[in-house]
Structure formats: C-alpha cells, structure tokens
Amino acid sequence: MATLGVVAVVLGLVMILVEAHAPTAGVLSGLAALLIGAGVAMLFVAGGVGNVVAVPVAIGIAGVGLAGAAVLGRTAITARRAPVRGGTKGLVGHEATVRSWTGDSGQVHTDGGLWHARIEFGYPQAPTPSAGESVVVESVRGLTLGVRRREPWELP
C-alpha cells in the first residue's frame, strides 16, 4: 500500500508538470490534486514508513500551494491597480503628429496608426493645427481622437 501511495504522489506531481506545459484548462491539475490526495491517504493508512514519507510530502505540497496562491494573489492585486497600457484608452496622453487638417477635424498619426481627430481644446478659432505639428491625445470616442495643442512645458 505504501508503494502504491508513493507512485500516486509521484504521478500526481508529474501531471502537474505536464499541466504547466500543455493547455488542458486545469483538467490535469484537478486530477493531479486528487491523485496526490489519494496517494497521501494511502501512505497514512499504510503506517510505518508511509507516515515518515507522507507527512513531509503533505507539508511540502501544502507549502508550495500556499506560496503559489500568495504569488498569484499579489500579482492579481497589482494588475488590478495598474493603469491601462493598451487598446484605445492607452492612447490618452500620447503624442500625435498632424498629417492633414481641415476645419475642426483632420488626421493624426500616433502609435503607428492614422486616426481621425477632432479639436478637444487648446486652439482658438482661427489657427488650426498644421501638418507636422505635434498634438496630445485627450480622449478616444470610437475611432476618433480628441486632441489638444501641446502646452509649453510639454515641448521636448
């Protein structure tokens, strides 16, 4: 019985390693946890040498599980507090270069893409942005960027 328990624990650990490298959506990890639990139970039932092996294995697995949960929890909390760095909301605050402008709308180039843009604020009625001028993205509405003139302190 002790030999079967040790085999079950080792097979469960191997299944966890396979899960780390194969996308099985947690199926192997669930089976591995059941197999390790059954193996540790068999080692306890066997008594004698089984108890000497089962206790350190159970403590080790519990320690690794708690450490993994702590790391994943900390990572999740950190990710929730981080600002958005991608997608359209990630464009807010970026520099854009005016390609063409007519009236109150035009085209700007930012982050490798050409976008439709409208004046958000920062331009009086008469002077509109000219081609090559640097503007700042203030908002994103669908596929249209709201831009404004750079402040003097923002110039490089």
Chimera marker file (.cmm) of the C-alpha trace (Angstrom):
<marker_set name="trace">
<marker id="1" x="0.000" y="0.000" z="0.000" r="1" g="1" b="0" radius="0.5"/>
<marker id="2" x="2.875" y="2.372" z="0.781" r="1" g="1" b="0" radius="0.5"/>
<marker id="3" x="4.433" y="1.731" z="-2.630" r="1" g="1" b="0" radius="0.5"/>
<marker id="4" x="1.134" y="2.471" z="-4.356" r="1" g="1" b="0" radius="0.5"/>
<marker id="5" x="0.820" y="5.698" z="-2.331" r="1" g="1" b="0" radius="0.5"/>
<marker id="6" x="4.302" y="6.861" z="-3.347" r="1" g="1" b="0" radius="0.5"/>
<marker id="7" x="3.563" y="6.035" z="-7.008" r="1" g="1" b="0" radius="0.5"/>
<marker id="8" x="0.302" y="8.017" z="-6.831" r="1" g="1" b="0" radius="0.5"/>
<marker id="9" x="2.045" y="11.072" z="-5.342" r="1" g="1" b="0" radius="0.5"/>
<marker id="10" x="4.851" y="10.977" z="-7.923" r="1" g="1" b="0" radius="0.5"/>
<marker id="11" x="2.375" y="10.515" z="-10.782" r="1" g="1" b="0" radius="0.5"/>
<marker id="12" x="0.348" y="13.470" z="-9.480" r="1" g="1" b="0" radius="0.5"/>
<marker id="13" x="3.456" y="15.675" z="-9.415" r="1" g="1" b="0" radius="0.5"/>
<marker id="14" x="4.301" y="14.617" z="-12.977" r="1" g="1" b="0" radius="0.5"/>
<marker id="15" x="0.761" y="15.518" z="-14.064" r="1" g="1" b="0" radius="0.5"/>
<marker id="16" x="1.182" y="18.987" z="-12.550" r="1" g="1" b="0" radius="0.5"/>
<marker id="17" x="4.402" y="19.461" z="-14.520" r="1" g="1" b="0" radius="0.5"/>
<marker id="18" x="2.636" y="18.361" z="-17.708" r="1" g="1" b="0" radius="0.5"/>
<marker id="19" x="-0.192" y="20.826" z="-16.972" r="1" g="1" b="0" radius="0.5"/>
<marker id="20" x="2.354" y="23.639" z="-16.839" r="1" g="1" b="0" radius="0.5"/>
<marker id="21" x="3.388" y="22.904" z="-20.428" r="1" g="1" b="0" radius="0.5"/>
<marker id="22" x="0.132" y="21.712" z="-22.016" r="1" g="1" b="0" radius="0.5"/>
<marker id="23" x="-3.091" y="23.741" z="-22.172" r="1" g="1" b="0" radius="0.5"/>
<marker id="24" x="-5.623" y="21.361" z="-20.616" r="1" g="1" b="0" radius="0.5"/>
<marker id="25" x="-7.681" y="24.075" z="-18.890" r="1" g="1" b="0" radius="0.5"/>
<marker id="26" x="-6.873" y="22.719" z="-15.441" r="1" g="1" b="0" radius="0.5"/>
<marker id="27" x="-8.139" y="19.189" z="-16.079" r="1" g="1" b="0" radius="0.5"/>
<marker id="28" x="-4.753" y="17.592" z="-15.391" r="1" g="1" b="0" radius="0.5"/>
<marker id="29" x="-4.202" y="19.777" z="-12.319" r="1" g="1" b="0" radius="0.5"/>
<marker id="30" x="-7.539" y="18.712" z="-10.837" r="1" g="1" b="0" radius="0.5"/>
<marker id="31" x="-6.789" y="15.055" z="-11.472" r="1" g="1" b="0" radius="0.5"/>
<marker id="32" x="-3.278" y="15.516" z="-10.088" r="1" g="1" b="0" radius="0.5"/>
<marker id="33" x="-4.616" y="17.053" z="-6.877" r="1" g="1" b="0" radius="0.5"/>
<marker id="34" x="-6.990" y="14.110" z="-6.442" r="1" g="1" b="0" radius="0.5"/>
<marker id="35" x="-4.197" y="11.634" z="-7.165" r="1" g="1" b="0" radius="0.5"/>
<marker id="36" x="-1.810" y="13.297" z="-4.715" r="1" g="1" b="0" radius="0.5"/>
<marker id="37" x="-4.509" y="13.399" z="-2.053" r="1" g="1" b="0" radius="0.5"/>
<marker id="38" x="-5.270" y="9.714" z="-2.589" r="1" g="1" b="0" radius="0.5"/>
<marker id="39" x="-1.565" y="8.872" z="-2.506" r="1" g="1" b="0" radius="0.5"/>
<marker id="40" x="-1.035" y="10.723" z="0.781" r="1" g="1" b="0" radius="0.5"/>
<marker id="41" x="-4.117" y="8.995" z="2.233" r="1" g="1" b="0" radius="0.5"/>
<marker id="42" x="-2.710" y="5.613" z="1.184" r="1" g="1" b="0" radius="0.5"/>
<marker id="43" x="0.586" y="6.450" z="2.838" r="1" g="1" b="0" radius="0.5"/>
<marker id="44" x="-1.185" y="7.362" z="6.091" r="1" g="1" b="0" radius="0.5"/>
<marker id="45" x="-3.236" y="4.162" z="6.032" r="1" g="1" b="0" radius="0.5"/>
<marker id="46" x="-0.127" y="2.054" z="5.367" r="1" g="1" b="0" radius="0.5"/>
<marker id="47" x="1.516" y="3.290" z="8.569" r="1" g="1" b="0" radius="0.5"/>
<marker id="48" x="5.170" y="2.666" z="9.403" r="1" g="1" b="0" radius="0.5"/>
<marker id="49" x="7.464" y="4.050" z="6.731" r="1" g="1" b="0" radius="0.5"/>
<marker id="50" x="4.439" y="5.514" z="4.945" r="1" g="1" b="0" radius="0.5"/>
<marker id="51" x="3.918" y="8.028" z="7.744" r="1" g="1" b="0" radius="0.5"/>
<marker id="52" x="7.556" y="9.085" z="7.536" r="1" g="1" b="0" radius="0.5"/>
<marker id="53" x="7.084" y="9.835" z="3.823" r="1" g="1" b="0" radius="0.5"/>
<marker id="54" x="3.502" y="11.130" z="3.917" r="1" g="1" b="0" radius="0.5"/>
<marker id="55" x="3.961" y="13.912" z="6.456" r="1" g="1" b="0" radius="0.5"/>
<marker id="56" x="6.854" y="15.690" z="4.669" r="1" g="1" b="0" radius="0.5"/>
<marker id="57" x="5.127" y="15.247" z="1.301" r="1" g="1" b="0" radius="0.5"/>
<marker id="58" x="1.870" y="16.704" z="2.614" r="1" g="1" b="0" radius="0.5"/>
<marker id="59" x="3.674" y="19.619" z="4.277" r="1" g="1" b="0" radius="0.5"/>
<marker id="60" x="5.731" y="20.287" z="1.141" r="1" g="1" b="0" radius="0.5"/>
<marker id="61" x="2.715" y="20.245" z="-1.159" r="1" g="1" b="0" radius="0.5"/>
<marker id="62" x="0.756" y="22.491" z="1.202" r="1" g="1" b="0" radius="0.5"/>
<marker id="63" x="3.689" y="24.920" z="1.395" r="1" g="1" b="0" radius="0.5"/>
<marker id="64" x="4.100" y="25.076" z="-2.366" r="1" g="1" b="0" radius="0.5"/>
<marker id="65" x="0.349" y="25.555" z="-2.789" r="1" g="1" b="0" radius="0.5"/>
<marker id="66" x="0.233" y="28.396" z="-0.259" r="1" g="1" b="0" radius="0.5"/>
<marker id="67" x="3.277" y="30.078" z="-1.792" r="1" g="1" b="0" radius="0.5"/>
<marker id="68" x="1.751" y="29.811" z="-5.268" r="1" g="1" b="0" radius="0.5"/>
<marker id="69" x="-1.550" y="31.232" z="-4.039" r="1" g="1" b="0" radius="0.5"/>
<marker id="70" x="0.281" y="34.140" z="-2.376" r="1" g="1" b="0" radius="0.5"/>
<marker id="71" x="2.246" y="34.956" z="-5.528" r="1" g="1" b="0" radius="0.5"/>
<marker id="72" x="-0.821" y="34.735" z="-7.762" r="1" g="1" b="0" radius="0.5"/>
<marker id="73" x="-2.886" y="36.822" z="-5.338" r="1" g="1" b="0" radius="0.5"/>
<marker id="74" x="-0.247" y="39.523" z="-5.177" r="1" g="1" b="0" radius="0.5"/>
<marker id="75" x="0.057" y="39.552" z="-8.963" r="1" g="1" b="0" radius="0.5"/>
<marker id="76" x="-3.710" y="39.841" z="-9.381" r="1" g="1" b="0" radius="0.5"/>
<marker id="77" x="-3.950" y="42.742" z="-6.933" r="1" g="1" b="0" radius="0.5"/>
<marker id="78" x="-1.055" y="44.539" z="-8.636" r="1" g="1" b="0" radius="0.5"/>
<marker id="79" x="-2.624" y="44.052" z="-12.075" r="1" g="1" b="0" radius="0.5"/>
<marker id="80" x="-5.961" y="45.480" z="-10.921" r="1" g="1" b="0" radius="0.5"/>
<marker id="81" x="-4.313" y="48.685" z="-9.722" r="1" g="1" b="0" radius="0.5"/>
<marker id="82" x="-2.142" y="49.197" z="-12.821" r="1" g="1" b="0" radius="0.5"/>
<marker id="83" x="-3.277" y="51.758" z="-15.387" r="1" g="1" b="0" radius="0.5"/>
<marker id="84" x="-4.426" y="50.637" z="-18.821" r="1" g="1" b="0" radius="0.5"/>
<marker id="85" x="-1.440" y="50.389" z="-21.146" r="1" g="1" b="0" radius="0.5"/>
<marker id="86" x="-3.038" y="49.036" z="-24.287" r="1" g="1" b="0" radius="0.5"/>
<marker id="87" x="-6.009" y="49.472" z="-26.529" r="1" g="1" b="0" radius="0.5"/>
<marker id="88" x="-7.594" y="52.775" z="-27.352" r="1" g="1" b="0" radius="0.5"/>
<marker id="89" x="-7.583" y="54.015" z="-23.734" r="1" g="1" b="0" radius="0.5"/>
<marker id="90" x="-3.829" y="53.578" z="-23.755" r="1" g="1" b="0" radius="0.5"/>
<marker id="91" x="-3.584" y="56.334" z="-26.377" r="1" g="1" b="0" radius="0.5"/>
<marker id="92" x="-4.701" y="59.092" z="-23.992" r="1" g="1" b="0" radius="0.5"/>
<marker id="93" x="-1.734" y="61.319" z="-23.200" r="1" g="1" b="0" radius="0.5"/>
<marker id="94" x="0.333" y="60.142" z="-26.171" r="1" g="1" b="0" radius="0.5"/>
<marker id="95" x="1.867" y="62.493" z="-28.687" r="1" g="1" b="0" radius="0.5"/>
<marker id="96" x="0.365" y="62.577" z="-32.173" r="1" g="1" b="0" radius="0.5"/>
<marker id="97" x="1.584" y="64.257" z="-35.362" r="1" g="1" b="0" radius="0.5"/>
<marker id="98" x="-0.915" y="66.096" z="-37.552" r="1" g="1" b="0" radius="0.5"/>
<marker id="99" x="-0.925" y="64.728" z="-41.135" r="1" g="1" b="0" radius="0.5"/>
<marker id="100" x="-3.729" y="66.863" z="-42.576" r="1" g="1" b="0" radius="0.5"/>
<marker id="101" x="-6.347" y="69.209" z="-41.146" r="1" g="1" b="0" radius="0.5"/>
<marker id="102" x="-9.437" y="70.978" z="-42.497" r="1" g="1" b="0" radius="0.5"/>
<marker id="103" x="-11.861" y="72.889" z="-40.316" r="1" g="1" b="0" radius="0.5"/>
<marker id="104" x="-12.271" y="71.285" z="-36.902" r="1" g="1" b="0" radius="0.5"/>
<marker id="105" x="-11.218" y="67.774" z="-37.900" r="1" g="1" b="0" radius="0.5"/>
<marker id="106" x="-8.292" y="66.070" z="-39.546" r="1" g="1" b="0" radius="0.5"/>
<marker id="107" x="-5.960" y="63.099" z="-39.485" r="1" g="1" b="0" radius="0.5"/>
<marker id="108" x="-3.197" y="62.440" z="-36.984" r="1" g="1" b="0" radius="0.5"/>
<marker id="109" x="-0.549" y="59.751" z="-36.763" r="1" g="1" b="0" radius="0.5"/>
<marker id="110" x="0.165" y="58.134" z="-33.389" r="1" g="1" b="0" radius="0.5"/>
<marker id="111" x="1.458" y="54.764" z="-32.219" r="1" g="1" b="0" radius="0.5"/>
<marker id="112" x="1.874" y="53.522" z="-35.781" r="1" g="1" b="0" radius="0.5"/>
<marker id="113" x="-1.668" y="54.283" z="-36.934" r="1" g="1" b="0" radius="0.5"/>
<marker id="114" x="-3.513" y="57.015" z="-38.802" r="1" g="1" b="0" radius="0.5"/>
<marker id="115" x="-6.539" y="58.271" z="-36.829" r="1" g="1" b="0" radius="0.5"/>
<marker id="116" x="-9.415" y="60.666" z="-37.443" r="1" g="1" b="0" radius="0.5"/>
<marker id="117" x="-9.139" y="63.543" z="-34.949" r="1" g="1" b="0" radius="0.5"/>
<marker id="118" x="-11.140" y="66.500" z="-33.659" r="1" g="1" b="0" radius="0.5"/>
<marker id="119" x="-10.021" y="69.503" z="-31.643" r="1" g="1" b="0" radius="0.5"/>
<marker id="120" x="-10.729" y="68.918" z="-27.966" r="1" g="1" b="0" radius="0.5"/>
<marker id="121" x="-9.459" y="72.274" z="-26.682" r="1" g="1" b="0" radius="0.5"/>
<marker id="122" x="-6.350" y="74.444" z="-26.801" r="1" g="1" b="0" radius="0.5"/>
<marker id="123" x="-6.899" y="76.047" z="-30.232" r="1" g="1" b="0" radius="0.5"/>
<marker id="124" x="-8.575" y="79.386" z="-30.756" r="1" g="1" b="0" radius="0.5"/>
<marker id="125" x="-10.980" y="79.572" z="-33.725" r="1" g="1" b="0" radius="0.5"/>
<marker id="126" x="-8.509" y="80.974" z="-36.275" r="1" g="1" b="0" radius="0.5"/>
<marker id="127" x="-5.285" y="78.956" z="-36.068" r="1" g="1" b="0" radius="0.5"/>
<marker id="128" x="-5.999" y="75.286" z="-36.738" r="1" g="1" b="0" radius="0.5"/>
<marker id="129" x="-3.312" y="72.644" z="-36.434" r="1" g="1" b="0" radius="0.5"/>
<marker id="130" x="-0.944" y="72.491" z="-39.373" r="1" g="1" b="0" radius="0.5"/>
<marker id="131" x="0.639" y="69.417" z="-40.943" r="1" g="1" b="0" radius="0.5"/>
<marker id="132" x="3.624" y="68.197" z="-38.948" r="1" g="1" b="0" radius="0.5"/>
<marker id="133" x="2.503" y="69.875" z="-35.725" r="1" g="1" b="0" radius="0.5"/>
<marker id="134" x="2.626" y="67.845" z="-32.520" r="1" g="1" b="0" radius="0.5"/>
<marker id="135" x="-0.625" y="67.470" z="-30.546" r="1" g="1" b="0" radius="0.5"/>
<marker id="136" x="-1.652" y="65.470" z="-27.473" r="1" g="1" b="0" radius="0.5"/>
<marker id="137" x="-4.435" y="62.878" z="-27.414" r="1" g="1" b="0" radius="0.5"/>
<marker id="138" x="-7.013" y="63.821" z="-24.752" r="1" g="1" b="0" radius="0.5"/>
<marker id="139" x="-9.847" y="61.376" z="-25.423" r="1" g="1" b="0" radius="0.5"/>
<marker id="140" x="-10.948" y="58.497" z="-27.601" r="1" g="1" b="0" radius="0.5"/>
<marker id="141" x="-14.514" y="58.250" z="-28.902" r="1" g="1" b="0" radius="0.5"/>
<marker id="142" x="-14.910" y="55.262" z="-31.170" r="1" g="1" b="0" radius="0.5"/>
<marker id="143" x="-12.328" y="55.724" z="-33.912" r="1" g="1" b="0" radius="0.5"/>
<marker id="144" x="-11.970" y="59.480" z="-33.378" r="1" g="1" b="0" radius="0.5"/>
<marker id="145" x="-9.305" y="61.019" z="-31.164" r="1" g="1" b="0" radius="0.5"/>
<marker id="146" x="-9.862" y="64.261" z="-29.272" r="1" g="1" b="0" radius="0.5"/>
<marker id="147" x="-6.615" y="66.247" z="-29.466" r="1" g="1" b="0" radius="0.5"/>
<marker id="148" x="-5.274" y="69.458" z="-27.989" r="1" g="1" b="0" radius="0.5"/>
<marker id="149" x="-2.270" y="71.702" z="-28.518" r="1" g="1" b="0" radius="0.5"/>
<marker id="150" x="0.849" y="70.875" z="-26.547" r="1" g="1" b="0" radius="0.5"/>
<marker id="151" x="1.468" y="73.074" z="-23.546" r="1" g="1" b="0" radius="0.5"/>
<marker id="152" x="4.840" y="74.919" z="-23.485" r="1" g="1" b="0" radius="0.5"/>
<marker id="153" x="6.074" y="72.753" z="-20.612" r="1" g="1" b="0" radius="0.5"/>
<marker id="154" x="5.325" y="69.596" z="-22.659" r="1" g="1" b="0" radius="0.5"/>
<marker id="155" x="7.554" y="70.526" z="-25.581" r="1" g="1" b="0" radius="0.5"/>
<marker id="156" x="10.781" y="68.500" z="-25.793" r="1" g="1" b="0" radius="0.5"/>
<link id1="1" id2="2" r="1" g="1" b="0" radius="0.2"/>
<link id1="2" id2="3" r="1" g="1" b="0" radius="0.2"/>
<link id1="3" id2="4" r="1" g="1" b="0" radius="0.2"/>
<link id1="4" id2="5" r="1" g="1" b="0" radius="0.2"/>
<link id1="5" id2="6" r="1" g="1" b="0" radius="0.2"/>
<link id1="6" id2="7" r="1" g="1" b="0" radius="0.2"/>
<link id1="7" id2="8" r="1" g="1" b="0" radius="0.2"/>
<link id1="8" id2="9" r="1" g="1" b="0" radius="0.2"/>
<link id1="9" id2="10" r="1" g="1" b="0" radius="0.2"/>
<link id1="10" id2="11" r="1" g="1" b="0" radius="0.2"/>
<link id1="11" id2="12" r="1" g="1" b="0" radius="0.2"/>
<link id1="12" id2="13" r="1" g="1" b="0" radius="0.2"/>
<link id1="13" id2="14" r="1" g="1" b="0" radius="0.2"/>
<link id1="14" id2="15" r="1" g="1" b="0" radius="0.2"/>
<link id1="15" id2="16" r="1" g="1" b="0" radius="0.2"/>
<link id1="16" id2="17" r="1" g="1" b="0" radius="0.2"/>
<link id1="17" id2="18" r="1" g="1" b="0" radius="0.2"/>
<link id1="18" id2="19" r="1" g="1" b="0" radius="0.2"/>
<link id1="19" id2="20" r="1" g="1" b="0" radius="0.2"/>
<link id1="20" id2="21" r="1" g="1" b="0" radius="0.2"/>
<link id1="21" id2="22" r="1" g="1" b="0" radius="0.2"/>
<link id1="22" id2="23" r="1" g="1" b="0" radius="0.2"/>
<link id1="23" id2="24" r="1" g="1" b="0" radius="0.2"/>
<link id1="24" id2="25" r="1" g="1" b="0" radius="0.2"/>
<link id1="25" id2="26" r="1" g="1" b="0" radius="0.2"/>
<link id1="26" id2="27" r="1" g="1" b="0" radius="0.2"/>
<link id1="27" id2="28" r="1" g="1" b="0" radius="0.2"/>
<link id1="28" id2="29" r="1" g="1" b="0" radius="0.2"/>
<link id1="29" id2="30" r="1" g="1" b="0" radius="0.2"/>
<link id1="30" id2="31" r="1" g="1" b="0" radius="0.2"/>
<link id1="31" id2="32" r="1" g="1" b="0" radius="0.2"/>
<link id1="32" id2="33" r="1" g="1" b="0" radius="0.2"/>
<link id1="33" id2="34" r="1" g="1" b="0" radius="0.2"/>
<link id1="34" id2="35" r="1" g="1" b="0" radius="0.2"/>
<link id1="35" id2="36" r="1" g="1" b="0" radius="0.2"/>
<link id1="36" id2="37" r="1" g="1" b="0" radius="0.2"/>
<link id1="37" id2="38" r="1" g="1" b="0" radius="0.2"/>
<link id1="38" id2="39" r="1" g="1" b="0" radius="0.2"/>
<link id1="39" id2="40" r="1" g="1" b="0" radius="0.2"/>
<link id1="40" id2="41" r="1" g="1" b="0" radius="0.2"/>
<link id1="41" id2="42" r="1" g="1" b="0" radius="0.2"/>
<link id1="42" id2="43" r="1" g="1" b="0" radius="0.2"/>
<link id1="43" id2="44" r="1" g="1" b="0" radius="0.2"/>
<link id1="44" id2="45" r="1" g="1" b="0" radius="0.2"/>
<link id1="45" id2="46" r="1" g="1" b="0" radius="0.2"/>
<link id1="46" id2="47" r="1" g="1" b="0" radius="0.2"/>
<link id1="47" id2="48" r="1" g="1" b="0" radius="0.2"/>
<link id1="48" id2="49" r="1" g="1" b="0" radius="0.2"/>
<link id1="49" id2="50" r="1" g="1" b="0" radius="0.2"/>
<link id1="50" id2="51" r="1" g="1" b="0" radius="0.2"/>
<link id1="51" id2="52" r="1" g="1" b="0" radius="0.2"/>
<link id1="52" id2="53" r="1" g="1" b="0" radius="0.2"/>
<link id1="53" id2="54" r="1" g="1" b="0" radius="0.2"/>
<link id1="54" id2="55" r="1" g="1" b="0" radius="0.2"/>
<link id1="55" id2="56" r="1" g="1" b="0" radius="0.2"/>
<link id1="56" id2="57" r="1" g="1" b="0" radius="0.2"/>
<link id1="57" id2="58" r="1" g="1" b="0" radius="0.2"/>
<link id1="58" id2="59" r="1" g="1" b="0" radius="0.2"/>
<link id1="59" id2="60" r="1" g="1" b="0" radius="0.2"/>
<link id1="60" id2="61" r="1" g="1" b="0" radius="0.2"/>
<link id1="61" id2="62" r="1" g="1" b="0" radius="0.2"/>
<link id1="62" id2="63" r="1" g="1" b="0" radius="0.2"/>
<link id1="63" id2="64" r="1" g="1" b="0" radius="0.2"/>
<link id1="64" id2="65" r="1" g="1" b="0" radius="0.2"/>
<link id1="65" id2="66" r="1" g="1" b="0" radius="0.2"/>
<link id1="66" id2="67" r="1" g="1" b="0" radius="0.2"/>
<link id1="67" id2="68" r="1" g="1" b="0" radius="0.2"/>
<link id1="68" id2="69" r="1" g="1" b="0" radius="0.2"/>
<link id1="69" id2="70" r="1" g="1" b="0" radius="0.2"/>
<link id1="70" id2="71" r="1" g="1" b="0" radius="0.2"/>
<link id1="71" id2="72" r="1" g="1" b="0" radius="0.2"/>
<link id1="72" id2="73" r="1" g="1" b="0" radius="0.2"/>
<link id1="73" id2="74" r="1" g="1" b="0" radius="0.2"/>
<link id1="74" id2="75" r="1" g="1" b="0" radius="0.2"/>
<link id1="75" id2="76" r="1" g="1" b="0" radius="0.2"/>
<link id1="76" id2="77" r="1" g="1" b="0" radius="0.2"/>
<link id1="77" id2="78" r="1" g="1" b="0" radius="0.2"/>
<link id1="78" id2="79" r="1" g="1" b="0" radius="0.2"/>
<link id1="79" id2="80" r="1" g="1" b="0" radius="0.2"/>
<link id1="80" id2="81" r="1" g="1" b="0" radius="0.2"/>
<link id1="81" id2="82" r="1" g="1" b="0" radius="0.2"/>
<link id1="82" id2="83" r="1" g="1" b="0" radius="0.2"/>
<link id1="83" id2="84" r="1" g="1" b="0" radius="0.2"/>
<link id1="84" id2="85" r="1" g="1" b="0" radius="0.2"/>
<link id1="85" id2="86" r="1" g="1" b="0" radius="0.2"/>
<link id1="86" id2="87" r="1" g="1" b="0" radius="0.2"/>
<link id1="87" id2="88" r="1" g="1" b="0" radius="0.2"/>
<link id1="88" id2="89" r="1" g="1" b="0" radius="0.2"/>
<link id1="89" id2="90" r="1" g="1" b="0" radius="0.2"/>
<link id1="90" id2="91" r="1" g="1" b="0" radius="0.2"/>
<link id1="91" id2="92" r="1" g="1" b="0" radius="0.2"/>
<link id1="92" id2="93" r="1" g="1" b="0" radius="0.2"/>
<link id1="93" id2="94" r="1" g="1" b="0" radius="0.2"/>
<link id1="94" id2="95" r="1" g="1" b="0" radius="0.2"/>
<link id1="95" id2="96" r="1" g="1" b="0" radius="0.2"/>
<link id1="96" id2="97" r="1" g="1" b="0" radius="0.2"/>
<link id1="97" id2="98" r="1" g="1" b="0" radius="0.2"/>
<link id1="98" id2="99" r="1" g="1" b="0" radius="0.2"/>
<link id1="99" id2="100" r="1" g="1" b="0" radius="0.2"/>
<link id1="100" id2="101" r="1" g="1" b="0" radius="0.2"/>
<link id1="101" id2="102" r="1" g="1" b="0" radius="0.2"/>
<link id1="102" id2="103" r="1" g="1" b="0" radius="0.2"/>
<link id1="103" id2="104" r="1" g="1" b="0" radius="0.2"/>
<link id1="104" id2="105" r="1" g="1" b="0" radius="0.2"/>
<link id1="105" id2="106" r="1" g="1" b="0" radius="0.2"/>
<link id1="106" id2="107" r="1" g="1" b="0" radius="0.2"/>
<link id1="107" id2="108" r="1" g="1" b="0" radius="0.2"/>
<link id1="108" id2="109" r="1" g="1" b="0" radius="0.2"/>
<link id1="109" id2="110" r="1" g="1" b="0" radius="0.2"/>
<link id1="110" id2="111" r="1" g="1" b="0" radius="0.2"/>
<link id1="111" id2="112" r="1" g="1" b="0" radius="0.2"/>
<link id1="112" id2="113" r="1" g="1" b="0" radius="0.2"/>
<link id1="113" id2="114" r="1" g="1" b="0" radius="0.2"/>
<link id1="114" id2="115" r="1" g="1" b="0" radius="0.2"/>
<link id1="115" id2="116" r="1" g="1" b="0" radius="0.2"/>
<link id1="116" id2="117" r="1" g="1" b="0" radius="0.2"/>
<link id1="117" id2="118" r="1" g="1" b="0" radius="0.2"/>
<link id1="118" id2="119" r="1" g="1" b="0" radius="0.2"/>
<link id1="119" id2="120" r="1" g="1" b="0" radius="0.2"/>
<link id1="120" id2="121" r="1" g="1" b="0" radius="0.2"/>
<link id1="121" id2="122" r="1" g="1" b="0" radius="0.2"/>
<link id1="122" id2="123" r="1" g="1" b="0" radius="0.2"/>
<link id1="123" id2="124" r="1" g="1" b="0" radius="0.2"/>
<link id1="124" id2="125" r="1" g="1" b="0" radius="0.2"/>
<link id1="125" id2="126" r="1" g="1" b="0" radius="0.2"/>
<link id1="126" id2="127" r="1" g="1" b="0" radius="0.2"/>
<link id1="127" id2="128" r="1" g="1" b="0" radius="0.2"/>
<link id1="128" id2="129" r="1" g="1" b="0" radius="0.2"/>
<link id1="129" id2="130" r="1" g="1" b="0" radius="0.2"/>
<link id1="130" id2="131" r="1" g="1" b="0" radius="0.2"/>
<link id1="131" id2="132" r="1" g="1" b="0" radius="0.2"/>
<link id1="132" id2="133" r="1" g="1" b="0" radius="0.2"/>
<link id1="133" id2="134" r="1" g="1" b="0" radius="0.2"/>
<link id1="134" id2="135" r="1" g="1" b="0" radius="0.2"/>
<link id1="135" id2="136" r="1" g="1" b="0" radius="0.2"/>
<link id1="136" id2="137" r="1" g="1" b="0" radius="0.2"/>
<link id1="137" id2="138" r="1" g="1" b="0" radius="0.2"/>
<link id1="138" id2="139" r="1" g="1" b="0" radius="0.2"/>
<link id1="139" id2="140" r="1" g="1" b="0" radius="0.2"/>
<link id1="140" id2="141" r="1" g="1" b="0" radius="0.2"/>
<link id1="141" id2="142" r="1" g="1" b="0" radius="0.2"/>
<link id1="142" id2="143" r="1" g="1" b="0" radius="0.2"/>
<link id1="143" id2="144" r="1" g="1" b="0" radius="0.2"/>
<link id1="144" id2="145" r="1" g="1" b="0" radius="0.2"/>
<link id1="145" id2="146" r="1" g="1" b="0" radius="0.2"/>
<link id1="146" id2="147" r="1" g="1" b="0" radius="0.2"/>
<link id1="147" id2="148" r="1" g="1" b="0" radius="0.2"/>
<link id1="148" id2="149" r="1" g="1" b="0" radius="0.2"/>
<link id1="149" id2="150" r="1" g="1" b="0" radius="0.2"/>
<link id1="150" id2="151" r="1" g="1" b="0" radius="0.2"/>
<link id1="151" id2="152" r="1" g="1" b="0" radius="0.2"/>
<link id1="152" id2="153" r="1" g="1" b="0" radius="0.2"/>
<link id1="153" id2="154" r="1" g="1" b="0" radius="0.2"/>
<link id1="154" id2="155" r="1" g="1" b="0" radius="0.2"/>
<link id1="155" id2="156" r="1" g="1" b="0" radius="0.2"/>
</marker_set>
